[in-house]
Amino acid sequence: MIRSIVFPRRLGKSLDELQPGLELLRALGFAPGNEWHEGGNHGVEMLAPNGGIEFIAAADAPSVDAMVEVSDADAAWTIAKTLNVKIRKEIGDTSYGARLFEVEIGGLRIGFLTYAKKPGASRGSEGKLDGRGKRFALVVSRFNSFITERLLDGALQALRQCGTSDSDLTIAHVPGAFEIPSAARQLAGTRKYDAIICLGCLLRGDTLHYEVIANEVTRGVGQSAQETGVPHAFGVLTCDTLQQAIDRAGLKAGNKGFEAGLTAVEMACLRGLVASPAAETADGSR
């Protein structure tokens, strides 16, 4: 019967006033969901992998309006501080074994916490959003640069918010989306980078050219990642219209470049967790 649940909360009177909250939630892994506009009102769902309702019996009301479980509370706290979000409660350990901090956005009080693992329990390997000390290469198509430059800005923002230094970033510009896999393969082959971020924009036309290029770019990027073992984040838009591309480059549907940046950081960290030194030969190949 029930498919989902949404708790509407007003964070401002305009889309501009919504942006700080949306930016923080996107940075921590929320995905944009349904969006509506009616008159001068706007609404944007922010979707978590899972959720629920907690019922509490206590003498006092909860100190927050929402509680969000994250994989690494310390990394989330660093991102919140980077975004200059109002911190209501500094990060610390609770009496029930969680690591927690609280913020306030437009009057909405949100707590972020990580529960301590029980002895002997395992929830599997998961990459953190910690880009410190890691190197990333970004391959950006110049074709449709009006869109791809926005994607690049979003990806760089995500990387910097995760602690990546500008000195650890390499940006390679290529003529079009078709050239992205080749450049990504060359960069990954140097073994200098922990992840590659591929950014481009394809718009459907009146011929089969769009399908041919889209298929080749997707196949090429995937093949490069498989052959080199270096994670590749796919931030190539494939849209029917220019408006769809604009929406996905930071207007209404988030910034897919930002999402690709977060993906690259998480996969780079996960690779470090699961990679086996014995899997590499003397020449650095796998």
Secondary structure as GFF3:
##gff-version 3
##sequence-region A 1 286
A	DSSP	alpha_helix	15	27	.	.	.	ID=ss1
A	DSSP	beta_strand	31	38	.	.	.	ID=ss2
A	DSSP	beta_strand	41	47	.	.	.	ID=ss3
A	DSSP	beta_strand	66	69	.	.	.	ID=ss4
A	DSSP	alpha_helix	73	82	.	.	.	ID=ss5
A	DSSP	beta_strand	86	93	.	.	.	ID=ss6
A	DSSP	beta_strand	98	105	.	.	.	ID=ss7
A	DSSP	beta_strand	108	115	.	.	.	ID=ss8
A	DSSP	beta_strand	136	141	.	.	.	ID=ss9
A	DSSP	alpha_helix	145	161	.	.	.	ID=ss10
A	DSSP	three_ten_helix	166	168	.	.	.	ID=ss11
A	DSSP	beta_strand	169	174	.	.	.	ID=ss12
A	DSSP	three_ten_helix	177	179	.	.	.	ID=ss13
A	DSSP	alpha_helix	180	189	.	.	.	ID=ss14
A	DSSP	beta_strand	195	203	.	.	.	ID=ss15
A	DSSP	alpha_helix	209	228	.	.	.	ID=ss16
A	DSSP	beta_strand	232	239	.	.	.	ID=ss17
A	DSSP	alpha_helix	242	248	.	.	.	ID=ss18
A	DSSP	alpha_helix	256	274	.	.	.	ID=ss19
A	DSSP	three_ten_helix	277	279	.	.	.	ID=ss20
###
